[in-house]
């Protein structure tokens, strides 16, 4: 079974390449410079060249605040491009995995969002991702695996866990962290393993929530990082999200429910704290080697 990964330079793309290489699977991982998913001709060329059995779309516009002023550009990458991929997968009978986000929900809840919950995004970024979901599911309803995730961290690139590690070890000042937004810190390595298992088990296409179990605020996430590093958690100060005055609104509660995994006979992803504890040594190694 051959995999084709788009957005291969991102966190999940790199984690997926590692997972597939570990399992000695055949795959090709493409960066944006190698495949622009908004270019239908490039998509057709890569499909003709590689004949993939599975396509994992990790390509995305992820700058939430910048999307407020560039919604059309974000829409092309987050909605139109995925539609092109889904249409080609539909033509070739290729399994299509599309990565989406917890930001398609409003956050106006205190219970985990179910897979079938109504989308009500608060931001331009959320709107483009919600449109992407609709378009891929309409284009290829019988072969699309829509996997929503959120609060992703890994040993690569820019993410919250790596930022807090840097501040913990290199800065002795107080750190302000948002305490009134709740989500699920999620290891990209764990998510890659879950996605791989999903395809190996040949579960039914549909919507799945790819987040580690449990929940936390950004403040609690930072506290856990500090504790694992043996740092003084008293340096972390909880603030309200509104104090940051960011252009885009974020959902205050974006915890995702995991019912579909169990319905398909799969385990949900492990607790976020256990995942972070196990991943921390790798995060520290990547910091030392300058990843």
N, C-alpha and C positions, 0 to 999 in steps of 0.2 A: 504494500500500500504506500503510495507516494503522496507526500504532503507538500503544499505550497503555502508559504507564510508571507503575507504582506505586512508592511510596517515592521520589518525584521530587526530594525535597529532600536526599537522601543523596549520597555521593560518586559512585557509579556512575550514579545517576539523573541527576545534573547533567551528568556526562560524556556520557551517552547522548543527552541533549537537545542538547548542543553538537554531537555527531557527526551527529545527524539534521538539525539546522538547517543545518549546513555542507553537507549533501548535498541540501538543499531537500526533505526528506521531510515528509510529513504526520504529525503526532504530537500527542498530548496528554500532559502530564506532571503527575501528581497527587501532592500531598503527603498525609500521613496525615490532616490535617484535612479534606481533600477526599474521600478514599476510605480508610475503615477496612476493610482486607481481611478482618477477622473478622466483618464485617457483610454477610451474603449479600444483603440487600435493596439495599444501596448498590452492590454489584457488579453486580447485575441492572440497576439504573438506569443505571449508566455504560455497560454493554454496549449497552443499548437506545439510549442517546443517541449513542454514538460508533461503534458497529459496527466495532470494530478488527479488523484482519487479523492483527496480532501483539500479544501482551501480554508485556511484560517486567516480571517481579516483582522489584523491588529492595527492597520493604518487608521489614523484618526487625527483630527484637530483637537488637541487637549487643553489648550490655553483658554480657560473658562472666562477670564476677564477680557482678554483681547477679542473674543468672539462677539462681545457686546457691540463693538464698532466694526466688526468684519463678519457679520452673520452670513452673507452670501458666500464668501470664501469658505467659511466653516461648513456651510451646508453642502457645498460641492464635495468636500472630503468626507463628511460624516453621513451624508444621505445619498447624493447622486452616485458617488464612486461605489459604495457598497451595493447599490441597486445594479450597477453595471456588472459587478462580480456575481451577484445572485442570478442575474439573467443568463450569464454564460455558464454558470454551474448548472442551471436548470436545463440548458441545451445539451450539456454533456453528461448529465446524471451524476455530477460530482457533489459529494457532501460539502455543505457550506456552513462554516462556523463564523458568526459575526459577533464581535465584542461590543457591548453597549455599557450603559452606566446607570448607577442609582439616581443620577440627576434627572432622569425622565419623570421622577415623582416630585410631588409638591413638598413633602416633608411634614405635612399637616396630619400627623398620626402619632400614636404612641405604641403601635403594634407593627411588627414586621410586615413589609409590603409583599403581597403575594405575587406570583408570576403573572397572574391575569389582571392585576390591578389597573385601573384607568390611569393613563399617563396625564400628568399635569405639570410640565416643567416650569421652573421659575425664571430661567435664563435663556439667552440666545443659544448658548452651548447645549443646554438641555433640549431646546426645541429642535435643533439640528439632529441630535441623537435620536429623539423620539420619531422624527420624520424618517430617519434611516431605518429604524425598526419597522415602521409601517411598510416602507418601500421594499425591503428585503423579504418580509413575510408575504407580501402580495406577489412579488416576482417569483418566489420559489417556496411556497408553503409546505410542500412535501419533502423538502430536503435541507431546510435551514435550521441550524441550531443557534438560537439567539441567547448568548450568555452575557448577562449583566454582571458587572463587578463594580468595585469602588474602593477608595482609600488604598490603592495598590502601592506596594513597596517592593524593592528588590536590591541586589548588590549593584545595579547599574542605573545610570542616569540620575535625574533629579527627582527625589521623592521625600516625603515627610520624615521617614525614619532616618535617612541619611543626613538630612538637614539637622535634626535634633541631635544625632550622634556628634556631628561637627561642633554644634554649639556647646554640647556637654563637655567635650574634651578640649576645646580651643578657646572658650569664652567663659569667664567667671561671673559675668553679669546676670541679672535677673532676665528670665525669658518669659515673654507674654505668649500664651497659647489659648486658643478659643476653647471655652468650656461648655458652650450651649449648642453645639452641633454634635449629634450622635450618629455613628456609623459602625463599620466593621473593618478594622485594619486587616488587609489581605496580602498575603505573600504571593508574589507572582510565580514563585517556584511551585507553591501548592496548587495554584490555579492551573498551571501548565500540566501538572500531573493529573488533575481532575479532568481536564479536557481530553487528555490522551486516553484515560480510562473510559471516558464517555464514548469515544469512537471505538475503542477495542471491544467494549461491551455491546456495541451496536444498539444503543438505546434509541428510543423514538425521537425524531426531530421535534422541536418546540422551544419554549422559553425556559431557561434555567438560570438560577442565581449563583454565580461563582464568587462567593465571599467566604472567608473564614467565619466560623460560628462565634456566638457571643456578640457583645457590643461595647462600645467605649466612646467617650468624647475625645477630641484631639488632645485635650488636657490630660486625660487618663492614658492615652497612647504615649504621650511624652513622658509622663511619670514612669511608665513601665520601661521605657528605653533608659531613662536615668537610673532606675533601680538595677537593671541588668548590668549597667556600666559601673555600679557602685558609687554613683554620684549623688549629691544632695538634692533630693526632690523638692526641697524648700525653695530652690532657685526658680522653680516654675510657678508662674502666676496666671491664674485663670481669668480670662477676659471674655466679654460678649463679642459675638461676631460683628455686630454693628460698629464696634470701636475701630475695626480695621478699615472701614469705609471703602470697601472694594466695589468696583463697578457692577459685578454680577452677584445676584442673590444665590445663596446655597440653601438646600433643604436642611431644616433643623433636625430632622429625624429620617435617616436614609438606611435604616436597618432592613435587610432583605430576607424574606422567608425562603425556606429551602425544601418545600414540600415535594417539588417535582423530582428531585433526586431519589427520595425514598420511594416514590410511586414507581420509579423505573428500576428499583432494586439496587440503587447505589447509595453509598454512605455520603453524608454531608461532609463538607470540609471541616477539619478539626478546629478547636478553639483558637482564637487569634493570639492569645497569650502564649500558648504552647508553641504555635508556629513561630512567633517572634523570638522566643527563647532559643529555639533550634536554629533559626536563621541568623541570629546575632553574630556568631563567629564569622560567618561568610561576609556579613556586612562590614565587619571590622577589617577583614583581610582585603576586601575590595577597596576600602579607604586607604590602606597602606600602599597598595600597588597603583593607586591613582585611577581606578576604573571610573 
